[in-house]
Amino acid sequence: MTDTPSPASLMPGALVGPWRIEGYAGRGSYGLVFRARLAAQPDSPPVALKVAVFPGDPRFRREATLLEKLQHSSVPRLLDQGEWHASADAVHPYIAMQWIHGLPLYEWARHHPVSPRQALLVVAQIADALALLHQMEGLHRDLKGDNILVDAQGRAVLIDFGSGTWKGAPPLTQSLMPPNTPEYRSPQALRFHWKHWDTLEARYEPTAADDLYALGVTAYKLVTRVYPPPGTSPEDIKQRLQTPPPRRLPAQALNSRVGPEFSALIERMLAEVPQQRASSREVAEEGMTTARQLGSSANAPLFTVDRPTAAVPCVLAPVVPATHLERPTAAAPPAAPARAHIESPEFPVGLRSALAPILVLLTALSVVWVSHADRPAWLTPLEEQSDGGVAPDGGTRGLGEDALASRVDAQQAPLVARVISENLLKQPLPGQRKPPCRGEDVEVIHGACWILRKGVRPPCGDDGYLWQGACYVPLLGNARTPTTDKPQQ
């Protein structure tokens, strides 16, 4: 045990640099977000104060650099950066940003009668911010609905640049895939993941086309309320693991109110071949032009709202101790109004919250070892397909790492990651080599062979596991057992 305070221990009234915390607001990729004001000016505007979970996290300097360069109405302004000294040895960087009075994109769409025109304008605004970022040869790398806030005037703001990078920036992790959310991965990223998932030296290099695909997924889900293949809703993981996802239907086929112009633009963002995708500048300009030209039918709501919302009140959630941190969310405005939630009296909520990530991980592990021979056709690279056709935009959460990444990755609370890893390492993984263990940096942990990732600090990335403060990857055997029946010939 340690008495060193963590960012999760920061309570209302605490000081971080010149900022006085008012309440807990959410979680970004690698930091906790608080609402705060200047301590010397209590009437000053509120800010979003993001404090690094890990001491000395270099991502914060990178995020600050991107925000400094991105002067755009759809990007929060950087107001301050500094360090919070939890102790002499634990120095956590922080950044203070403009507070956005809005809701995460999908939440906004659920509680407002959003029209196709409004949805198109939101997509165009985010594409315009991306165009500036891509012009700087930068990438967001984790674009998704949770990282877009929409205010009462319909202004969309792209947040959480903690996973962002730019050309020439030194890599901060050594994982196979960059930090992102699996539902939004492009087809080429999925195929690279499949081909190289067991190659330690392989690293996927995303491009602007990956950001555009993620924006296409975001737009598709906004207007249809479902992810396009290869993405799946988290509740659908077990079902989708067994069979390939269906071909993607155009958004208009699922919701006729979307309209042909908007639906066609989404299809261009989701194009199978990266070179055929629309650029961020094209999406921004075409989106704005189309929104102006659409007829009155584009003002009708896309859906019937879940419940009337005259105004969304700002409610600050209390700061919670680390042991009660739920699945992290992106930097966000104050929590939406509380919903009625029924808990099972015979199963305490705290215990269920602690066990849920472990159960998800065990489900993921049951499907991770799939042989190359059993690879579904929709994950076959275009040049390997025999029918000469274009594969549908497909992918799966069948890779255990993908299913795991959506819940247990570097974006989650370090406490959760530690609980998962230490429970996991108590027994060998399926297909993992057992002693004798030979090779450089190979260690025996609970009867299995693990490779120490020298120089890699937590968080350990998509393919790493935290054990006693160090990062490890499993040493695999030569044979891998398939988890599904071979497809019928």
Secondary structure as GFF3:
##gff-version 3
##sequence-region A 1 489
A	DSSP	three_ten_helix	7	9	.	.	.	ID=ss1
A	DSSP	beta_strand	15	16	.	.	.	ID=ss2
A	DSSP	beta_strand	19	27	.	.	.	ID=ss3
A	DSSP	beta_strand	31	38	.	.	.	ID=ss4
A	DSSP	beta_strand	47	52	.	.	.	ID=ss5
A	DSSP	alpha_helix	59	69	.	.	.	ID=ss6
A	DSSP	beta_strand	78	85	.	.	.	ID=ss7
A	DSSP	beta_strand	91	98	.	.	.	ID=ss8
A	DSSP	beta_strand	102	104	.	.	.	ID=ss9
A	DSSP	alpha_helix	105	111	.	.	.	ID=ss10
A	DSSP	alpha_helix	116	135	.	.	.	ID=ss11
A	DSSP	beta_strand	138	139	.	.	.	ID=ss12
A	DSSP	three_ten_helix	145	147	.	.	.	ID=ss13
A	DSSP	beta_strand	148	151	.	.	.	ID=ss14
A	DSSP	beta_strand	156	158	.	.	.	ID=ss15
A	DSSP	beta_strand	165	166	.	.	.	ID=ss16
A	DSSP	three_ten_helix	182	184	.	.	.	ID=ss17
A	DSSP	alpha_helix	187	196	.	.	.	ID=ss18
A	DSSP	alpha_helix	208	224	.	.	.	ID=ss19
A	DSSP	three_ten_helix	234	236	.	.	.	ID=ss20
A	DSSP	alpha_helix	237	242	.	.	.	ID=ss21
A	DSSP	alpha_helix	251	254	.	.	.	ID=ss22
A	DSSP	three_ten_helix	256	258	.	.	.	ID=ss23
A	DSSP	alpha_helix	260	269	.	.	.	ID=ss24
A	DSSP	three_ten_helix	274	276	.	.	.	ID=ss25
A	DSSP	alpha_helix	280	293	.	.	.	ID=ss26
A	DSSP	three_ten_helix	296	299	.	.	.	ID=ss27
A	DSSP	three_ten_helix	322	324	.	.	.	ID=ss28
A	DSSP	alpha_helix	349	365	.	.	.	ID=ss29
A	DSSP	three_ten_helix	372	374	.	.	.	ID=ss30
A	DSSP	three_ten_helix	377	379	.	.	.	ID=ss31
A	DSSP	three_ten_helix	382	384	.	.	.	ID=ss32
A	DSSP	alpha_helix	400	405	.	.	.	ID=ss33
A	DSSP	alpha_helix	414	424	.	.	.	ID=ss34
A	DSSP	beta_strand	442	445	.	.	.	ID=ss35
A	DSSP	beta_strand	448	452	.	.	.	ID=ss36
A	DSSP	beta_strand	465	467	.	.	.	ID=ss37
A	DSSP	beta_strand	470	474	.	.	.	ID=ss38
###
